[in-house]
Amino acid sequence: MEGKKVNDLKRFIHSESFGLLIALVAMVVVFSLINANYFTTRNLRTVLTAASLVGLVCVGESLLLMGGLMDLSPGATAAFSGVAAAILFREGMSFPAVLLATVLIGVLIGSVNAFFVTQLKISAFIVTLATQSIVRGFCYILSGGESILIRNVAFLNLGVYNVFGRIPFPIFFTLLVFVIFIIVMARTRFGRNIYAVGGNPVAARLTGISTTRTAFSLFIIMGVLASVGGVILAARMNTGQPQACVGLEFDGITAAILGGIAMSGGHGSLTGSFIGLLILQGFNTGLTIVNVQSFWQHVARGGLMLLALSFDYIRTQKRRRI
């Protein structure tokens, strides 16, 4: 038993997750030395709450990337769901009905993406870039380009509710989603199918795995997670905003790649994605708390994306040599 524990510890130390943890700790130490308010319970709560929506998208993007796909429409989907929820509440629909409607919106957008990718064989990048533009356009059309106030008290409580009296609901829900899909990827046939399809789709088909069904499932999961995330954001902001969540998908992809998810598919873990999410959001919050100008924050975030892609290239070359 002791030998097994030692071997497990050695494997963890040599894993990508351990290196990510070291990077996370180093980042926290640096920002804390610059500003003592960085490493506080209040700021940690702020970081995790801000990361909740990106976290949901990160889960979906991680699954898609591991399956050899990607989606550029989650930001537009989240914004559209928030606007749709606001409009439906204004028309007198109940909270459960609105929630169901927004989930169906996510299913619809995910299904449309999957159809064009799997049936018409168009690149996922091109398809989802197009749906991003279409869905964002409908956001502005339905809202008239203005934010829509939400007055449903039960819905608004969702944004401020604390689970067990301590954990903000957005944080709790995102952590729950991570745990569920970590188990799915590790313990289920669906998880194994995702790795197989992402690693070698031809070989996966020859072993009887339906690449089409897998792709449909992944795009629908992404659509639903983005839609629910947009609804939770609308509850926090008390409004449905057509201009919300711009660039959300890139944050999700950056967090996933920082966490070791391979752009080429077939490799990575959601545990690593979670650490990548903490690094990304901790970095963004750190820039704000040390008073870096917003224009330079855009530069820094772009640099972090390039750094993540560089790490992915290095990891890919290393695997090919092995």
QUIFENLIN-V731179 format. One record per pair of residues at least 6 apart in sequence whose C-alpha atoms are under 6 Angstrom apart, sorted by the first residue. I is the first residue (numbers start at 1). J is the second residue. D is the distance in Angstrom with one decimal. If there is no record, write none. Layout:
((I J D) (I J D))
This chain:
((17 272 5.5) (24 279 5.6) (32 38 5.2) (32 39 5.7) (49 171 5.6) (51 281 6.0) (52 170 5.7) (52 171 5.5) (52 174 5.6) (53 229 5.3) (54 252 5.5) (56 174 5.9) (56 225 5.8) (57 226 5.9) (57 252 5.3) (58 252 4.1) (58 256 5.9) (60 222 4.5) (61 253 6.0) (62 256 5.5) (64 70 5.3) (64 218 5.9) (65 263 5.9) (65 265 5.4) (66 195 6.0) (66 198 5.5) (66 265 4.4) (66 266 4.8) (66 267 5.8) (67 194 4.9) (67 195 6.0) (67 197 5.6) (67 198 3.8) (67 265 5.5) (68 198 4.3) (68 265 4.2) (71 128 5.5) (72 128 5.1) (72 129 5.5) (72 249 5.7) (73 128 5.4) (73 132 4.2) (74 226 5.3) (74 249 5.6) (75 245 4.8) (75 246 5.7) (75 248 4.8) (75 249 5.7) (76 132 5.6) (76 135 5.8) (76 136 5.0) (77 227 5.8) (78 226 5.0) (78 227 4.7) (78 230 3.9) (79 230 5.8) (79 242 5.6) (79 244 5.4) (80 139 5.2) (81 102 5.5) (81 227 5.4) (81 230 5.7) (82 230 5.2) (82 231 4.9) (82 234 5.2) (82 240 4.6) (83 240 4.1) (83 241 5.9) (85 98 5.9) (86 150 5.4) (86 240 5.4) (103 224 5.5) (106 223 4.1) (106 224 4.3) (106 227 5.2) (107 220 5.1) (107 223 5.7) (107 224 5.8) (110 219 4.6) (110 220 4.3) (110 223 4.8) (111 220 5.9) (114 216 5.1) (114 219 6.0) (117 124 5.7) (118 212 5.9) (139 242 5.1) (140 242 5.7) (147 240 5.6) (147 241 4.6) (148 239 5.3) (148 240 5.1) (149 239 4.5) (150 238 5.5) (150 239 5.3) (156 235 4.7) (159 235 4.7) (159 236 4.2) (161 168 5.9) (161 169 5.6) (162 168 4.3) (162 169 5.4) (163 169 5.8) (182 270 5.8) (184 191 5.7) (185 191 3.9) (195 266 4.4) (196 204 5.7) (197 204 5.5) (198 265 4.4) (198 266 4.2) (199 265 5.6) (199 266 4.0) (234 240 5.4) (254 305 5.6) (255 276 4.7) (255 277 4.7) (255 280 6.0) (256 273 4.7) (257 308 5.7) (258 276 4.9) (258 308 5.0) (259 272 4.2) (259 273 4.1) (259 276 4.2) (260 268 5.3) (260 272 6.0) (261 267 5.9) (261 268 4.2))
